[in-house]
């Protein structure tokens, strides 16, 4: 008799990752630092330790000694679905792996587990399922047109036709946070750094697909990585600047894997570039801002790639700026809540984590919260607004541009544009509200003709009564 097939398989896992599931010692060190565990009122089901132990249990039921001898134990589908939901209640920030005494690389472990469950059919979560189609067909997750990637460019910005330095703008700065794109471009112009852009030839970095376990769907992330790398290489790029931490993380870690070898150019974050310019004495500050600020380390830039000090070096060089640190900073910083597809798939969880992080910032006495990631900025703005805190939230690049005496204004924002599309700290622009929707005009129904009373039925004329035939006379004999 054929044995029943295991409920789950080990697809997408490396041998090292399967060993990592067994490496967990149940110490619980990760639990104390998990931002989503805190935001979900310490729900044990979503703590990192519990998820590892549950998957380990699944694997034992499918492939353990008992399963080999007597056949795998069936795992109820609803149990797998519940585990999937808990697994996606995670920003993949990597904090659990940072403090893990066993050194488990939880970032990649969660991504591989998600990919496994997407193939099984229980992942991803919510609107995350829209990413593959949007990114494959439209090359961005925002349902925008490729021809509009540079629509934010103002006439004063100069772009070189050819240069060994390229600026990879990213979907978020190109479509939603134009203030970041404008500020980056004007800084490069001010520093006399010629740069080129890919424009319509730029494709989404595909970070959202990889973080949500959908990297295998039509191989979209691999195709996008190869396309972007080859496009930059063909234009002679030797150095590529990224102002988005998510794009930068994808280029540093995900693209080389998809490309199959080292990138033919150096990928550098804008904060690193600015730190170089500060050190070389090339940045001339033209304004002073007497404010106390605190800095939020984006997970993708900090824990994932290791860039911690360069943004702080730039902030400390600014006239009038006093930098204060939150209790949790650098490797131990608390996530903003937007990563891992959580902002799109589980927005209430993203907001809960953001509220905790802006509270961390407010406790320092800072007047402004600065970051270097458009996703962090957007979610932290939401947390600030929800708590109604008197604190600005902005990007390091925007702050730099302003203190260099540059305008951070973008083209007149469209009515109802997202607030993150303009500067929060230097709000010289306002976003006009969306015009109220015109009430639907009710088309008057044509008057119905009065229904005439039914005419009395005319009685049909009666047929004359037939005479009964007379009986024939009886003859007498």
C-alpha positions, 0 to 999 in steps of 0.5 A, spaced: 500 500 500 502 506 497 504 511 503 500 518 504 504 524 501 507 528 506 502 535 507 508 539 506 515 539 503 522 542 503 522 546 497 526 553 497 530 551 503 537 550 503 540 544 507 543 550 512 536 552 513 533 546 515 539 545 520 537 552 523 530 550 525 533 544 529 538 549 532 533 553 536 534 552 543 528 555 545 531 561 549 526 566 548 531 572 547 528 573 540 521 574 543 523 581 547 525 584 541 520 582 536 516 589 534 510 585 531 509 581 538 509 587 542 504 590 537 499 584 537 499 584 545 504 579 546 501 574 542 505 568 542 503 565 536 507 570 532 513 570 536 519 568 532 521 562 537 514 559 536 514 559 529 520 556 528 518 550 533 511 549 529 515 548 523 520 544 526 514 540 528 511 540 521 517 537 518 517 532 524 510 529 522 512 529 515 519 526 515 521 524 522 523 517 524 516 515 525 514 518 519 519 514 515 517 508 519 509 508 519 508 514 514 507 521 515 502 524 519 497 528 516 497 536 518 490 539 518 490 544 512 487 549 517 493 548 522 497 550 516 493 556 514 493 559 521 501 558 521 501 562 514 497 567 517 502 568 523 508 567 519 506 573 515 505 578 521 512 579 521 516 585 517 522 581 516 526 586 520 531 581 522 531 583 529 530 576 532 536 573 528 540 579 530 540 577 538 539 570 536 545 566 540 545 560 535 546 565 530 540 563 526 539 567 519 531 569 520 531 574 515 532 569 509 529 563 513 522 567 513 523 569 506 524 561 504 518 559 509 513 564 505 516 562 498 514 554 501 507 556 503 506 560 497 507 554 493 503 550 497 497 555 496 496 559 503 500 565 502 501 571 501 497 575 505 491 580 503 493 585 497 500 582 497 497 577 492 497 583 487 504 584 487 506 579 481 502 581 476 503 589 477 510 588 477 511 583 472 506 587 467 507 594 469 514 594 472 512 597 479 507 596 484 503 602 484 499 601 477 503 607 474 505 608 467 512 607 465 512 613 461 511 617 468 517 615 471 520 622 470 514 626 471 516 629 477 523 632 474 523 639 474 526 644 468 532 646 473 534 639 474 540 637 469 541 629 467 547 627 463 546 623 457 552 619 459 555 618 465 559 613 470 554 615 475 547 613 475 541 614 480 536 609 480 530 612 482 526 607 485 518 606 484 516 610 491 521 616 489 518 616 482 511 616 483 509 617 491 515 621 494 517 625 489 520 630 494 526 625 495 527 624 487 527 632 487 532 633 493 537 627 490 537 630 483 538 637 486 544 635 491 548 632 485 547 638 480 549 642 486 555 638 487 557 638 480 556 630 479 553 628 472 549 623 473 544 619 468 538 615 470 534 609 466 527 613 466 522 608 462 527 603 462 528 602 470 524 596 472 522 595 479 527 592 484 522 587 486 524 587 493 516 586 495 516 580 491 522 577 495 520 579 502 513 576 501 515 569 498 513 570 491 520 570 488 519 564 484 512 566 480 514 567 473 521 569 476 519 576 475 525 578 481 530 575 477 528 578 470 528 585 473 534 584 476 538 582 470 534 587 466 536 593 471 543 590 471 544 590 464 541 596 462 546 600 467 552 596 464 550 598 457 550 605 459 557 605 462 555 605 469 560 604 474 557 607 481 549 607 482 546 611 487 540 609 491 536 613 495 531 608 497 533 603 502 529 597 499 532 598 492 539 598 495 538 592 499 535 589 493 541 591 489 546 589 494 544 582 496 538 580 491 541 582 485 547 579 485 544 572 486 539 573 480 545 575 476 549 569 478 555 573 479 558 580 482 555 586 479 559 590 474 558 596 478 558 599 485 551 600 489 552 605 494 546 609 498 545 616 498 547 617 505 554 613 504 555 618 498 553 624 502 558 622 508 563 622 503 562 629 500 562 631 508 568 628 509 571 631 503 569 638 505 565 638 498 558 640 502 557 647 503 552 648 508 548 655 507 542 654 512 542 653 519 536 649 523 536 649 530 532 643 532 534 637 536 533 630 531 533 623 532 535 618 527 531 612 525 535 606 522 531 603 516 532 595 517 534 594 510 539 599 510 542 598 517 541 590 519 540 588 512 546 591 509 550 594 515 550 602 514 549 605 521 554 611 521 554 614 515 547 618 516 549 620 523 556 623 520 552 627 515 547 629 521 552 631 526 555 636 520 549 640 519 549 647 523 544 647 528 542 640 528 543 636 535 542 629 534 540 625 540 539 617 540 533 613 541 534 607 546 534 602 541 538 604 535 543 601 530 543 594 530 537 594 536 533 599 533 525 597 533 522 596 526 518 602 523 513 596 521 512 597 514 517 592 511 516 584 509 509 586 505 506 588 512 504 595 510 500 592 504 497 586 507 496 588 514 496 595 515 493 595 522 499 591 524 504 596 520 500 602 524 501 599 531 509 598 530 509 605 527 506 608 533 511 604 538 517 607 534 514 614 534 513 614 541 521 612 542 522 618 538 518 622 542 521 620 548 528 623 546 525 630 546 526 630 539 523 635 534 524 631 528 525 624 526 529 623 520 530 616 516 533 614 510 528 610 507 521 612 503 517 606 506 519 608 513 518 615 512 511 614 510 509 609 515 512 613 521 508 619 518 502 615 519 504 613 526 505 620 528 499 622 525 495 617 529 498 619 535 497 626 533 505 628 536 508 635 535 514 632 531 516 632 524 518 626 520 522 627 514 528 624 510 535 625 511 536 627 503 531 632 504 534 635 510 541 635 506 538 639 500 534 644 504 540 646 508 544 646 502 540 652 500 536 648 495 529 648 494 525 641 496 519 643 492 516 639 487 511 640 481 505 642 484 502 636 487 496 633 484 489 634 488 489 629 494 496 626 493 499 623 498 502 627 504 509 624 503 510 627 496 512 633 499 517 635 505 514 635 512 519 639 515 520 644 510 513 644 508 513 650 503 508 647 499 501 644 500 497 639 497 490 641 494 484 637 497 481 632 492 475 636 489 468 633 492 465 628 488 459 630 484 453 628 487 450 623 482 444 627 478 438 623 478 435 622 471 428 623 472 424 617 470 419 619 464 412 620 467 408 614 467 401 614 463 395 613 467 393 607 467 385 607 464 380 603 468 379 597 464 372 597 460 367 593 462 367 587 458 361 587 452 357 581 453 357 576 447 350 575 443 347 569 445 346 564 440 338 563 439 336 557 442 335 551 438 328 547 438 328 541 440 326 536 434 319 534 435 317 526 436 315 523 430 307 521 430 306 514 432 302 510 427 296 506 430 295 499 427 
